[in-house]
């Protein structure tokens, strides 16, 4: 299942809580379209945008600080591997794991990738030039990533608060209620109206078995009301 229209990356980022520019009709998403805007996939797309846009890099890392506990990390890295196979290696993906770890979101730690040499988060030449004057962030460097001291600006106001995000994003709302796991996303898909386990499995990128099992459990629970 794919969305009926092409949704711009800025609109997707806004929908998961980035305070970023959008056009006047960006809020007009049908349930069909909303079901296709996924937190993990959008974070990965944002990571590719962040390679050349340092404002997005800062907002992305601010999002991780505020909401990183609600990411399904296994799902994130499953999709990240697929995207890197298609679009090339992206150090920002590892940077997300490093920053989540530094924010004491412990589930990210096992995904931190330590290269034989310290890895540049963004352009090496620009990084070295910036670090010449101010040095590197030492906490990042200890985890194997070179980031100039002033390159990333963390401002929690650059992203929606949990209270704001829960009002417009059903996927995030269900993670607060159910937890950050595939079950939550399968329930979200059902509530968006995806009509059967096959469609749910293809849309979410999950296995058919849990989609079928949770679909049956959800219907059973609803029938008992």
C-alpha positions as CSV (number, residue, x, y, z in Angstrom):
1,X,0.0,0.0,0.0
2,X,1.3,3.4,-0.9
3,X,0.0,6.9,-0.3
4,X,-2.3,8.4,-2.9
5,X,-0.1,11.4,-3.3
6,X,3.6,12.2,-2.9
7,X,4.1,13.7,0.5
8,X,7.0,16.1,0.8
9,X,9.8,15.3,3.3
10,X,9.1,18.6,5.1
11,X,5.5,17.6,5.6
12,X,6.5,14.2,7.0
13,X,8.9,15.8,9.4
14,X,6.3,18.3,10.6
15,X,3.8,15.4,11.1
16,X,6.2,13.6,13.4
17,X,7.0,16.7,15.4
18,X,9.7,18.8,13.6
19,X,9.0,22.5,13.7
20,X,10.0,23.1,10.1
21,X,8.6,25.0,7.1
22,X,5.5,23.7,5.3
23,X,2.9,25.0,2.8
24,X,-0.6,26.0,3.7
25,X,-2.1,22.7,2.7
26,X,0.4,20.5,4.5
27,X,-2.0,19.7,7.3
28,X,-4.6,18.2,4.9
29,X,-3.7,14.6,5.1
30,X,-6.3,11.9,4.8
31,X,-6.2,8.8,7.0
32,X,-4.7,7.0,4.1
33,X,-1.9,9.4,3.9
34,X,-1.3,9.7,7.6
35,X,-1.0,5.9,7.8
36,X,1.9,6.1,5.3
37,X,3.9,8.7,7.4
38,X,6.0,6.5,9.7
39,X,8.2,7.8,12.5
40,X,11.2,5.6,11.8
41,X,11.2,6.0,8.1
42,X,10.8,9.7,8.4
43,X,13.8,9.9,10.8
44,X,15.9,8.0,8.3
45,X,14.8,10.4,5.5
46,X,15.6,13.3,7.7
47,X,19.1,11.8,8.4
48,X,19.8,12.0,4.6
49,X,18.5,15.6,4.5
50,X,20.8,16.4,7.4
51,X,23.9,15.5,5.5
52,X,23.7,18.8,3.7
53,X,21.4,20.9,5.9
54,X,22.8,21.5,9.4
55,X,19.5,23.1,10.6
56,X,17.7,19.8,10.0
57,X,20.6,18.0,11.7
58,X,20.1,20.1,14.8
59,X,16.3,19.6,14.7
60,X,16.7,15.9,14.2
61,X,19.0,15.6,17.2
62,X,16.7,17.8,19.3
63,X,13.8,15.4,18.3
64,X,15.9,12.4,19.5
65,X,16.5,14.1,22.8
66,X,12.8,14.8,23.4
67,X,11.2,11.7,21.8
68,X,14.0,9.1,21.3
69,X,12.6,6.8,24.0
70,X,9.6,6.3,21.7
71,X,11.5,5.0,18.7
72,X,11.4,1.3,17.9
73,X,15.1,1.0,17.5
74,X,15.1,-2.5,16.0
75,X,12.7,-1.2,13.3
76,X,14.7,1.9,12.8
77,X,17.9,0.0,12.1
78,X,16.2,-2.6,9.9
79,X,14.9,0.1,7.6
80,X,18.2,2.1,7.9
81,X,20.2,-0.8,6.6
82,X,17.8,-1.1,3.6
83,X,18.1,2.6,2.8
84,X,21.9,2.6,3.2
85,X,22.1,-0.3,0.8
86,X,20.2,1.8,-1.7
87,X,21.3,5.3,-1.0
88,X,24.8,4.8,0.4
89,X,26.4,4.9,3.9
90,X,25.1,7.7,6.1
91,X,27.1,8.5,9.3
92,X,24.1,10.5,10.7
93,X,22.3,7.1,11.2
94,X,25.1,6.1,13.6
95,X,25.1,9.7,15.0
96,X,21.4,9.2,16.1
97,X,22.4,6.1,18.0
98,X,25.4,8.0,19.6
99,X,23.2,10.9,20.6
100,X,20.4,8.7,22.0
101,X,23.0,7.0,24.1
102,X,24.5,10.3,25.3
103,X,20.9,11.3,26.2
104,X,20.8,8.2,28.5
105,X,18.3,6.4,26.3
106,X,20.0,3.1,26.9
107,X,18.3,1.1,24.1
108,X,20.4,2.9,21.5
109,X,23.8,1.8,22.9
110,X,23.9,-1.6,21.3
111,X,23.6,0.0,17.9
112,X,26.5,2.4,18.2
113,X,28.9,1.5,15.4
114,X,32.6,2.0,16.3
115,X,34.7,2.4,13.2
116,X,38.5,1.5,13.3
117,X,39.0,5.3,13.1
118,X,36.8,8.1,14.4
119,X,34.0,8.8,11.9
120,X,33.0,12.2,10.6
121,X,29.3,12.9,11.2
122,X,29.2,15.3,8.2
123,X,31.7,16.7,5.6
124,X,35.3,15.9,6.7
125,X,36.8,19.1,5.3
126,X,34.1,21.3,6.9
127,X,34.4,19.4,10.2
128,X,38.1,19.8,10.4
129,X,38.0,23.5,9.6
130,X,35.3,24.1,12.2
131,X,37.2,22.0,14.8
132,X,40.4,23.9,14.2
133,X,39.0,26.9,16.1
134,X,36.8,25.3,18.7
135,X,37.7,21.6,18.9
136,X,35.4,18.5,19.0
137,X,32.6,17.5,21.3
138,X,34.4,15.2,23.6
139,X,31.4,13.0,24.6
140,X,30.8,12.2,20.9
141,X,34.5,11.6,20.3
142,X,34.5,9.0,23.1
143,X,31.9,7.1,21.1
144,X,34.0,7.4,17.9
145,X,32.3,10.3,16.1
146,X,33.9,13.6,15.2
147,X,31.5,16.6,15.7
148,X,32.7,20.2,16.0
149,X,31.9,21.8,19.3
150,X,29.3,24.3,17.8
151,X,28.0,22.2,14.9
152,X,24.8,20.9,16.5
153,X,22.4,23.2,18.4
154,X,20.0,21.3,20.7
155,X,16.8,23.2,21.3
156,X,13.8,21.3,22.6
157,X,11.5,24.1,21.4
158,X,12.5,23.2,17.8
159,X,10.3,20.1,18.1
160,X,6.8,19.4,19.3
161,X,6.4,18.5,23.0
162,X,4.9,15.1,23.7
163,X,1.7,16.9,24.7
164,X,1.6,18.6,21.3
165,X,2.6,15.6,19.2
166,X,0.1,13.2,20.8
167,X,-2.8,15.5,19.7
168,X,-2.2,15.0,16.0
169,X,-0.1,11.8,15.6
170,X,-2.0,8.5,16.2
171,X,1.2,6.4,15.9
172,X,2.9,8.4,18.6
173,X,-0.2,8.3,20.8
174,X,-0.4,4.5,20.6
175,X,3.2,4.2,21.6
176,X,2.5,6.1,24.8
177,X,-0.4,3.8,25.5
178,X,0.9,0.4,24.3
179,X,4.7,0.9,24.2
180,X,7.3,1.3,21.5
181,X,6.9,-2.0,19.7
182,X,5.5,-3.5,16.5
183,X,2.2,-4.2,18.3
184,X,1.6,-0.5,18.7
185,X,2.2,0.2,15.0
186,X,0.0,-2.7,14.0
187,X,-2.8,-1.4,16.2
188,X,-2.3,2.1,14.6
189,X,-2.6,0.7,11.1
190,X,-5.9,-1.0,12.1
191,X,-7.2,2.2,13.6
192,X,-6.3,4.0,10.4
193,X,-8.5,1.6,8.5
194,X,-6.0,-0.8,6.9
195,X,-8.4,-3.6,6.1
196,X,-6.5,-6.9,6.5
197,X,-3.2,-8.4,7.8
198,X,-1.7,-8.6,4.3
199,X,-2.1,-4.9,3.7
200,X,-0.8,-4.1,7.2
201,X,2.3,-6.3,6.8
202,X,3.1,-4.7,3.4
203,X,2.5,-1.2,4.6
204,X,4.5,-1.4,7.8
205,X,7.2,-3.7,6.6
206,X,6.6,-6.2,9.4
207,X,6.1,-10.0,9.2
208,X,2.7,-11.4,8.3
209,X,2.4,-13.6,11.4
210,X,2.3,-10.7,14.0
211,X,0.1,-8.7,11.7
212,X,-2.4,-11.5,11.6
213,X,-2.2,-12.4,15.3
214,X,-2.6,-8.8,16.5
215,X,-5.3,-8.1,13.9
216,X,-7.3,-11.1,15.4
217,X,-6.6,-10.0,19.0
218,X,-7.7,-6.5,18.2
219,X,-11.0,-7.6,16.6
220,X,-11.6,-10.0,19.6
221,X,-11.1,-7.2,22.1
222,X,-13.4,-4.8,20.2
223,X,-16.1,-7.5,19.9
224,X,-16.1,-7.9,23.6
225,X,-17.0,-4.2,24.3
